Amino acid sequence: MILKTLTLCDFGLFQGRHTFDLTPHHRYGHTRPIILFGGLNGSGKTTLLTAIRLAFYGKQSLGQMVSKKSYQQFLQEAIHRSRHDLVSPRTASIEVTFTYARQGELNEYQIRRVWSIRNGEIHETLTIACDSEALQEFSSEAGQAFLNELIPLGVSDLFFFDGEKIAELAEDETGEILQQAVRKLLGLDLIERLRNDLAIYLRQQKETVSPENTHQELLLLDISYQETLAKKDREMTALLEMRKQIKKLREEIAQLENLMNEDRGPSANTREMERAQMERLIVDKERLENQQRELLGGDFPLSLVQNQLTQLLKQLERDTVLKKRQGVTEVIQDRLSQLPTTLATVIPPQYVNVTMQTIEDVFADWLVTSNNGNNLIIHDLSETTGMQIRHWITDLIPRSVGSFQTITIQLQQVLEELEQVSVRLERASDTSTFKANLYVLNNKNQQLGELQTKSEQHLEKAKAWLREAMEINRQMQSLHEQTTKTWKENKAIVYASQARNLLEEFSARTTQRRLVELEDEFTQAFQRLSRKPDTRLRARIDAETFHVTLFDDRDIQMTKSQLSAGEKQIFAIAILEALARTSGRKLPIIIDTPLGRLDSKHRSKLVQHYFPQASHQVIILSTDTEIDRDFYQSLSPNISRAFHLEYDPVNGCSVAQQGYFWRDE
């Protein structure tokens, strides 16, 4: 696929009609894949990315859960508002032409999305043309379905992204963002939706053939299940909002720290040393807190019920002895039942009964004890399972307790050192400005800590509600199983249930296979983009949690928190590149403000080894500080054309010109 032109008419910051030629040029036997847009913040770069996504996906470009009302409000606000014209435009449009190969045949498509305000309402029209001929058979819904089939929305997320997406993926410690990306890449979100639809269908079918009391109980459980999920969603919404605040506060802290770095008073060297020490201690603090959270999410909490675990261990030992005793008893009883026949062949018949009575008297106490009703086996476990539980109680949990205590001591030491460094840092400053900034910085760090604590609380509450929902779901499943005999002969239910199981197995196997490919692609991409030639990382992605574990070339495990801020950005870009390559699609890459958080060496790596090779068409939306003169010179052999977007504050609109800031073409 190649994007050929983008035309905007009264969209966003662009007044009137603007057409951008996006076709890569072929010069000197080499295709130049890069189309470069330069502009300061607020000049309309992100508007271009929004326009392309809107043209292809309409309402879905804003998110899966966006309502029709919110979408229409977005379209209304997207119509350019003229500052000087007496009548502002009431219609806007986006037009994209592109080539796309289907089944070996190359076609040129044209998408035109037009919307206007009539009688206070938004009316939208979508038209699609193929090789200059309009596809008349499509309604708006069918046309959107055609575009979704052509380039699935989930796949486009891997090719059309901004610096914000890179930052989110870089900072994500939960694996949620990567999980969403992989699920969209594999279409697992659709599979999950189908499984949920089948679950609803099964529930409805089972209710029709279940007893009335069971039906009523299921109905109540379902209501409770939905309410619990809603509570979980509210906590997750609060968590996401909290994370946005944390991100904003971290940016403010970074800006303030940069400002303080510029304050070169008499004690500047001392302050720099103390700040470097503080940064190291903060990294250690975050690392230790992450380790604590990992332990709290593992075996450690079970140490709080040590008495119950000890009782469980004793009961398991008792059950093991009883199982062995029952086995011996069964053998004795079997042999006793066969013994009269055997005795009749070796002793006179008149002595058989007497002999048998004597033998039974010998084993009487054993048999009575073994058949005692008090000797019941409570946990009928296999020997392997029992050994695993014993290992868990006697080894893993104590080990987690020891690790947690050690980490707690280390964390306390780090916190004490942080407090001491803060005091020394404040004393090292001899300027009122620096002291004032330090006071603000300390307050912001305190606010950051409070927000992080609250976000953890929201996360824990969300987990608790999710566990409760899972328990309710388990109860519902148990009721469904109880009525299995009633509806088992219903073929529709049987087929739907088998289909759900098959989809689940397909999802698991597909995920596992693609994750192996993703790990290999990530290793190659990260090595190419990392500025450290001796840093050879490989990734292992958990198929259930999507948590990424990193290993160096000595096979030593690392956490993402051990990476620098720049390395985290490179990690995110390498993941996105790996996802794109794993998708098997040849699509253009559009990336907005990709270098904002990278140091010069990491930027140089991206300029040299990512942008020219990322795809056959790479559209970069950049500021003059991201792609500066030196980086522009490095990229120039791969640049087909460049545009400069400049905001006109007088007319309140953006103007596009050929060239890139200082260079006219």
C-alpha positions in Angstrom: 0.0 0.0 0.0 1.2 3.5 -0.8 -0.6 6.7 0.2 -0.5 9.0 -2.9 -2.4 12.2 -1.8 -4.1 13.7 1.2 -6.6 16.5 0.6 -8.1 18.5 3.5 -10.9 21.0 3.1 -11.7 23.3 6.0 -10.5 20.6 8.4 -9.1 21.5 11.8 -6.4 24.2 11.5 -6.5 24.1 7.7 -8.6 26.7 6.0 -9.8 26.1 2.5 -8.4 23.2 0.3 -5.0 21.7 0.9 -3.5 18.8 -1.1 -0.4 17.0 -0.1 1.5 14.8 -2.5 2.8 11.8 -0.4 4.1 9.6 -3.2 7.7 8.5 -2.6 10.1 9.4 -5.5 12.6 7.1 -7.2 15.9 8.9 -7.7 19.3 7.6 -8.8 18.1 4.0 -8.7 16.9 4.3 -5.2 13.4 4.8 -3.8 13.3 7.5 -1.1 10.6 6.4 1.3 10.5 9.4 3.7 7.9 12.2 3.5 8.8 14.8 6.1 6.4 17.3 7.7 8.0 19.9 9.9 6.2 22.3 12.2 6.2 23.7 15.7 3.8 22.5 18.3 0.3 23.6 17.4 0.9 23.9 13.7 -1.2 21.0 12.6 1.1 18.0 12.4 -1.2 15.8 14.6 -4.2 17.0 12.5 -2.7 15.2 9.5 -2.4 11.9 11.4 -6.0 12.4 12.7 -7.3 13.2 9.2 -5.8 10.0 7.7 -7.2 7.8 10.5 -10.6 9.5 10.3 -10.7 9.0 6.5 -10.2 5.3 6.9 -12.1 4.5 10.0 -14.6 7.2 10.8 -16.1 6.9 14.3 -13.8 4.0 15.1 -10.7 6.2 14.8 -11.7 7.8 18.1 -12.0 4.5 19.9 -14.2 1.4 20.1 -16.5 2.8 22.8 -17.2 6.3 21.3 -20.9 7.1 21.1 -22.5 8.5 18.0 -23.2 11.8 19.8 -19.6 12.2 20.8 -18.5 11.4 17.2 -20.8 14.0 15.7 -19.6 16.5 18.3 -16.0 15.8 17.2 -16.9 16.2 13.5 -18.6 19.5 14.3 -15.6 20.8 16.2 -13.3 19.6 13.4 -14.8 22.0 10.9 -12.5 25.0 10.6 -13.7 28.2 12.3 -12.7 31.3 10.3 -11.7 34.4 12.4 -12.5 37.0 9.8 -15.1 35.6 7.4 -18.6 36.7 8.2 -19.9 33.1 7.6 -17.8 30.2 8.9 -17.7 27.0 6.8 -20.4 24.5 7.6 -18.9 21.6 5.6 -15.5 19.8 5.8 -14.0 16.9 3.9 -11.0 14.6 3.8 -9.9 12.8 0.7 -7.2 10.1 0.5 -5.9 8.3 -2.6 -3.8 5.2 -2.3 -2.7 2.2 -4.2 -3.3 -1.3 -2.8 -2.6 -4.8 -4.1 -5.4 -7.4 -3.7 -5.0 -10.9 -5.0 -2.0 -9.8 -7.1 -3.8 -6.9 -8.8 -2.8 -3.3 -8.0 -5.7 -0.9 -7.7 -5.9 2.8 -7.0 -8.5 3.7 -4.4 -10.0 7.0 -3.4 -11.7 7.6 -0.1 -13.8 10.8 0.4 -15.4 11.6 3.7 -17.6 14.7 3.8 -19.7 16.0 6.6 -21.8 19.1 7.0 -24.0 20.8 9.6 -27.7 20.9 8.5 -30.5 21.9 10.9 -28.2 21.6 13.8 -27.2 18.0 13.0 -24.1 16.5 11.4 -24.7 14.6 8.1 -21.8 12.5 6.9 -21.2 10.9 3.5 -18.5 8.3 2.7 -17.7 7.5 -1.0 -15.1 5.0 -2.2 -13.8 4.8 -5.8 -11.6 2.2 -7.3 -9.5 3.1 -10.4 -11.6 6.3 -10.8 -14.9 4.4 -10.8 -17.2 4.9 -7.8 -18.2 1.8 -6.0 -22.0 2.4 -6.1 -23.0 -0.8 -4.4 -21.7 0.4 -1.0 -23.8 2.1 1.6 -21.9 4.0 4.3 -21.9 1.0 6.6 -20.9 -1.4 3.8 -18.2 1.0 2.7 -16.8 1.3 6.2 -16.9 -2.5 6.5 -15.0 -2.7 3.1 -12.3 -0.4 4.5 -12.0 -2.3 7.7 -11.5 -5.5 5.7 -8.9 -3.8 3.5 -6.9 -2.4 6.4 -8.1 -3.7 9.8 -8.2 -1.0 12.5 -6.1 -3.1 14.9 -3.4 -3.5 12.3 -3.4 0.2 11.4 -2.6 1.0 15.1 0.9 -0.6 14.5 1.6 1.7 11.5 -0.1 5.0 12.3 1.0 6.1 15.8 2.5 9.1 17.7 5.0 9.8 20.4 2.3 9.4 23.0 1.8 5.8 22.0 5.5 5.2 22.2 5.6 6.8 25.7 2.7 4.7 26.9 4.3 1.5 25.7 7.7 2.5 27.1 6.3 3.2 30.6 3.8 0.4 30.8 4.8 -2.2 33.4 1.6 -4.2 33.4 1.7 -5.6 29.8 -1.8 -4.3 29.2 -0.9 -2.0 26.2 1.2 -4.8 24.6 -1.6 -7.2 25.1 -4.1 -4.9 23.4 -1.7 -4.5 20.5 -1.1 -8.2 20.0 -4.8 -9.0 20.4 -5.6 -6.5 17.7 -2.7 -7.7 15.5 -4.0 -11.3 15.6 -7.7 -10.3 15.5 -8.1 -11.9 19.0 -10.3 -9.0 20.0 -12.8 -10.1 17.5 -12.4 -13.7 18.6 -13.0 -12.6 22.2 -16.1 -10.7 21.1 -17.4 -13.8 19.3 -16.7 -15.9 22.4 -18.6 -13.4 24.6 -21.5 -13.4 22.1 -21.6 -17.2 22.2 -21.5 -17.1 26.0 -24.6 -14.8 25.9 -26.3 -17.1 23.4 -25.5 -20.2 25.6 -26.8 -18.5 28.7 -30.0 -17.6 27.0 -30.5 -21.1 25.6 -29.7 -22.8 28.9 -32.1 -20.5 30.7 -35.0 -21.6 28.4 -34.4 -25.3 29.3 -33.3 -24.8 32.9 -35.7 -25.2 36.0 -37.3 -21.9 37.0 -35.4 -21.7 40.3 -32.1 -22.2 38.6 -33.1 -19.6 36.0 -33.9 -17.1 38.7 -30.6 -17.7 40.5 -28.7 -17.3 37.3 -30.4 -14.1 36.6 -29.5 -12.7 40.0 -25.9 -13.9 39.6 -25.7 -12.3 36.2 -26.9 -8.9 37.6 -24.3 -9.2 40.3 -21.7 -10.1 37.8 -22.4 -7.1 35.6 -22.5 -4.7 38.6 -19.1 -6.1 39.8 -17.6 -5.6 36.3 -18.9 -2.1 36.3 -17.2 -1.4 39.6 -14.0 -2.8 38.2 -14.3 -0.6 35.1 -14.8 2.5 37.3 -11.6 1.7 39.2 -9.8 1.1 35.9 -11.1 4.5 34.6 -9.9 6.2 37.8 -6.6 4.4 37.4 -6.1 5.6 33.8 -6.9 9.1 34.9 -4.5 8.9 37.8 -1.8 7.6 35.4 -2.4 10.7 33.1 -1.9 12.9 36.1 1.3 11.0 37.1 2.6 11.4 33.5 1.9 15.1 33.5 3.5 15.6 37.0 6.6 13.7 35.8 6.9 16.0 32.9 6.6 19.0 35.2 9.3 17.5 37.5 11.6 16.9 34.5 11.1 20.6 33.3 11.8 21.9 36.8 14.9 19.7 37.1 16.1 21.0 33.8 15.6 24.5 35.1 17.5 23.8 38.2 20.4 22.3 36.1 20.7 25.7 34.5 21.2 27.4 37.9 25.0 27.3 38.1 25.7 29.0 41.4 28.8 28.7 43.6 27.7 25.2 44.8 26.7 23.9 41.4 29.2 21.0 41.5 28.1 19.9 44.9 24.5 20.1 43.9 25.1 18.1 40.7 26.8 15.4 42.7 24.0 15.3 45.2 21.4 15.3 42.4 23.2 12.4 40.6 23.1 10.5 43.9 19.4 11.3 44.4 18.6 10.1 40.9 20.5 6.8 41.5 18.6 6.4 44.8 15.3 7.1 43.1 16.0 4.4 40.5 16.9 2.0 43.4 13.7 3.0 45.2 11.5 2.3 42.2 13.3 -0.9 41.5 12.9 -2.2 45.1 9.2 -1.0 45.2 8.6 -2.9 41.9 10.2 -6.0 43.4 8.0 -5.6 46.5 4.9 -5.4 44.3 6.0 -8.5 42.4 6.3 -10.4 45.7 3.0 -9.1 46.9 1.4 -10.3 43.7 3.0 -13.8 44.2 3.4 -16.2 47.1 4.1 -13.7 49.9 0.5 -12.8 51.0 0.0 -16.5 51.9 2.5 -16.1 54.6 -0.1 -14.2 56.5 -2.1 -17.4 57.1 0.9 -19.5 58.3 -1.2 -21.4 60.9 -3.7 -22.5 58.3 -0.8 -23.6 56.0 0.8 -25.6 58.9 -2.5 -27.3 59.5 -2.9 -28.0 55.8 0.6 -29.5 55.7 -0.2 -31.8 58.7 -3.5 -32.9 57.1 -1.6 -33.7 53.8 0.8 -35.9 55.8 -2.1 -37.6 57.6 -3.9 -38.1 54.3 -0.8 -39.7 52.7 -0.5 -42.2 55.6 -4.3 -43.0 55.4 -4.1 -43.5 51.6 -1.2 -46.0 52.1 -3.1 -47.7 54.9 -6.2 -48.0 52.8 -4.2 -49.5 50.0 -2.8 -52.2 52.3 -6.2 -52.9 53.7 -7.7 -53.5 50.3 -4.9 -56.0 49.5 -5.5 -57.8 52.9 -9.2 -58.0 52.3 -8.7 -59.3 48.8 -6.2 -62.0 50.0 -8.6 -63.0 52.9 -11.4 -63.5 50.4 -9.2 -65.9 48.3 -7.7 -67.7 51.3 -10.4 -70.4 52.0 -10.2 -71.8 48.5 -6.4 -72.0 48.8 -6.6 -73.6 52.3 -9.0 -76.3 51.1 -6.3 -77.6 48.7 -3.6 -78.0 51.4 -5.4 -78.9 54.7 -8.4 -81.1 55.6 -11.8 -79.4 55.2 -12.7 -79.7 58.9 -9.7 -77.4 59.7 -10.4 -74.7 57.1 -12.9 -72.7 59.2 -10.8 -72.8 62.3 -7.7 -71.7 60.4 -9.6 -68.9 58.7 -11.0 -67.7 62.1 -7.5 -67.6 63.5 -6.1 -65.6 60.5 -9.0 -63.1 60.6 -8.5 -62.6 64.3 -4.9 -61.7 63.6 -5.9 -59.0 61.1 -9.1 -57.9 63.0 -7.5 -54.9 64.7 -6.0 -53.7 61.5 -9.2 -54.0 59.5 -11.3 -52.3 62.3 -8.9 -49.4 62.5 -8.7 -49.0 58.7 -12.5 -49.0 58.4 -13.0 -46.5 61.1 -15.1 -43.6 59.9 -12.8 -41.1 61.6 -10.0 -42.0 59.2 -11.4 -40.1 56.3 -9.1 -38.6 53.6 -9.8 -34.8 53.4 -7.7 -33.9 50.4 -7.6 -36.7 47.9 -4.6 -35.4 46.0 -2.1 -37.2 43.8 1.4 -37.7 45.1 2.8 -35.2 42.7 0.3 -32.5 43.6 0.9 -33.1 47.3 4.7 -32.8 46.8 4.1 -29.5 44.9 2.0 -28.1 47.7 4.6 -29.2 50.4 7.3 -27.5 48.3 5.2 -24.4 48.0 4.5 -24.2 51.8 8.0 -25.2 53.1 10.2 -23.6 50.4 8.6 -21.0 48.1 6.6 -19.1 50.7 9.5 -18.9 53.2 11.8 -17.8 50.4 9.3 -15.1 49.4 9.1 -13.9 53.0 12.9 -13.8 53.3 13.2 -11.9 50.0 10.4 -9.4 51.1 12.2 -8.8 54.4 15.5 -8.2 52.7 14.0 -5.8 50.1 12.2 -4.0 52.9 15.4 -3.4 54.7 17.2 -2.3 51.6 14.2 0.0 50.7 14.3 1.6 54.2 18.1 2.2 53.8 17.4 3.9 50.4 14.7 6.0 51.8 17.0 7.1 54.7 19.7 8.0 52.2 17.2 9.9 50.0 16.2 11.9 53.0 19.8 12.7 53.9 20.6 13.6 50.3 17.6 15.9 50.2 18.9 17.7 53.3 22.4 18.0 51.9 21.1 19.1 48.5 19.1 21.9 50.2 22.1 23.0 52.2 24.3 22.9 49.1 22.3 25.7 47.5 23.2 29.2 48.3 20.6 30.9 46.0 17.1 31.8 46.9 15.9 30.8 43.4 17.4 27.3 43.7 15.9 26.9 47.2 12.5 27.9 45.9 12.7 25.5 43.0 13.9 22.8 45.3 10.9 23.4 47.6 8.5 23.1 44.6 10.4 20.0 43.4 10.0 18.3 46.7 6.3 19.1 46.8 5.9 17.7 43.3 7.8 14.6 44.2 5.5 14.2 47.3 2.5 14.7 45.1 3.9 12.1 42.7 4.3 9.6 45.5 0.7 10.2 46.7 -0.6 9.8 43.2 1.4 6.6 42.7 0.0 5.3 46.0 -3.6 6.1 44.9 -3.1 4.5 41.5 -1.9 1.3 43.2 -5.0 1.4 45.4 -7.2 1.8 42.4 -5.3 -1.1 40.7 -5.7 -3.3 43.8 -9.5 -2.5 44.0 -9.9 -3.3 40.3 -8.1 -6.6 40.9 -10.4 -7.3 43.8 -13.5 -6.6 41.9 -12.2 -8.7 39.0 -11.6 -11.6 41.4 -15.1 -11.2 42.8 -16.5 -11.2 39.2 -14.5 -14.3 38.4 -15.9 -16.0 41.5 -19.5 -15.1 40.5 -18.8 -16.3 37.0 -17.5 -19.6 38.6 -20.8 -19.9 40.5 -22.7 -19.3 37.3 -20.7 -21.9 35.5 -21.3 -24.4 38.3 -25.1 -23.8 38.0 -24.8 -24.3 34.2 -22.9 -27.6 34.8 -25.6 -28.7 37.2 -28.2 -28.4 34.4 -26.0 -30.0 31.8 -28.1 -33.2 31.7 -31.2 -31.2 31.0 -29.9 -29.4 27.9 -27.1 -31.7 26.8 -29.2 -33.1 23.9 -29.8 -29.6 22.6 -27.5 -29.6 19.5 -27.4 -25.8 19.2 -26.0 -25.5 22.8 -23.5 -28.3 22.2 -22.2 -26.8 19.0 -22.0 -23.3 20.5 -20.1 -24.6 23.5 -17.7 -26.6 21.3 -17.2 -23.5 19.2 -16.3 -21.4 22.3 -13.8 -24.0 23.4 -12.3 -24.2 19.9 -12.0 -20.4 19.7 -10.2 -20.4 23.1 -7.8 -23.1 22.0 -7.2 -21.3 18.7 -6.6 -18.0 20.4 -4.0 -19.6 22.8 -2.1 -21.4 20.1 -2.1 -18.5 17.7 -0.9 -16.2 20.5 1.9 -18.5 21.5 3.1 -19.0 17.9 3.1 -15.3 17.1 4.8 -14.3 20.3 7.8 -16.4 19.3 8.0 -14.5 16.1 7.5 -11.2 17.9 10.4 -12.0 20.3 12.8 -12.7 17.4 11.8 -9.5 15.6 12.2 -7.5 18.8 15.7 -8.8 19.4 16.8 -7.8 15.9 15.1 -4.4 16.1 16.4 -3.4 19.5 20.0 -4.4 18.7 19.8 -2.3 15.6 18.4 0.8 17.4 20.3 0.7 20.7 23.2 3.1 21.0 25.1 0.6 23.1 26.9 -1.9 20.9 27.4 -4.2 23.9 23.7 -4.2 24.8 22.2 -7.4 23.3 18.8 -7.8 24.8 16.3 -10.5 24.0 12.7 -10.6 25.2 10.5 -13.3 26.5 6.7 -12.4 26.5 4.4 -14.3 28.8 1.5 -15.6 26.7 -1.1 -15.0 29.5 0.0 -11.7 31.2 2.1 -10.3 28.2 4.6 -9.2 30.8 8.0 -8.7 29.0 11.1 -10.2 30.6 14.4 -9.1 29.2 17.7 -11.1 29.1 21.1 -9.8 28.3 23.7 -11.7 26.3 24.8 -13.5 29.4 21.2 -14.7 29.9 20.8 -12.6 33.0 17.3 -11.5 33.6 16.5 -7.7 33.6 13.5 -5.7 34.3 12.3 -2.8 32.1 12.8 -0.5 35.1 16.6 -1.0 34.7 16.6 0.6 31.3 17.3 4.3 31.0 14.5 6.6 29.8 16.0 6.6 26.3 16.3 2.9 26.2 12.7 2.5 27.2 11.7 4.7 24.2 13.9 2.5 22.0 12.3 -0.6 23.6 8.9 0.7 22.6 9.9 1.6 19.1 11.5 -1.8 18.7 8.3 -3.5 19.9 6.2 -1.5 17.5 8.5 -2.4 14.6 8.4 -6.0 15.6 4.6 -5.9 15.8 4.4 -4.3 12.3 6.8 -6.9 10.8 5.0 -9.8 12.6 1.7 -8.6 11.1 2.9 -9.5 7.6 1.3 -6.3 6.1 3.2 -3.9 3.9 1.7 -0.6 5.0 3.1 3.0 5.2 4.3 4.1 8.6 3.1 7.5 9.9 4.8 8.6 13.1 4.1 11.9 15.0 6.8 13.5 17.2 8.9 10.4 17.6 12.1 11.8 19.1 11.0 14.1 21.9 12.3 12.1 24.8 15.5 10.6 23.2 19.0 11.8 23.7 21.2 12.7 20.7 22.8 9.2 20.4 19.4 7.4 20.4 18.0 9.9 17.9 21.0 9.3 15.7 20.3 5.6 15.8 16.7 6.1 14.8 17.6 8.4 12.0 20.2 6.0 10.6 18.7 2.6 11.2 14.9 3.0 11.7 13.3 5.7 9.5 15.0 4.7 6.2 14.2 1.0 6.8 10.9 1.1 8.7 8.7 0.8 5.6 8.5 1.5 1.9 6.8 4.7 2.8 7.5 6.6 6.0 5.7 9.8 6.9 7.4 11.7 9.7 5.7 14.6 11.6 8.5 16.4 13.4 9.5 19.6 15.1 12.8 21.5 14.3 14.4 20.2 17.5 13.6 16.6 16.7 14.8 16.5 13.1 17.4 19.3 13.2 19.9 20.4 10.5 22.3 17.5 11.2 19.6 14.9 11.2 18.0 16.3 8.2 21.3 16.1 6.4 21.6 12.4 7.4 18.0 11.7 6.2 18.2 13.7 3.0 19.3 10.7 0.7 16.0 9.0 1.8 13.7 12.1 1.7 11.3 12.3 -1.3 9.8 15.6 -0.3 9.3 17.8 2.8 6.6 20.2 3.9 6.7 23.0 6.4 3.5 23.7 8.4 3.3 27.2 9.9 0.6 28.5 12.1 -0.8 32.0 11.3 -1.9 33.5 14.5 -3.6 36.5 12.8 -6.0 34.3 10.7 -6.0 31.4 13.1 -5.1 28.7 10.5 -2.0 26.8 9.3 -0.3 27.2 6.0 1.7 24.5 4.3 4.7 25.2 2.1 7.2 23.1 0.3 10.5 22.6 2.2 11.5 22.0 5.7 12.0 25.0 8.0 15.3 26.4 6.7 15.2 24.5 3.4 13.0 25.3 0.4 12.4 22.7 -2.3 
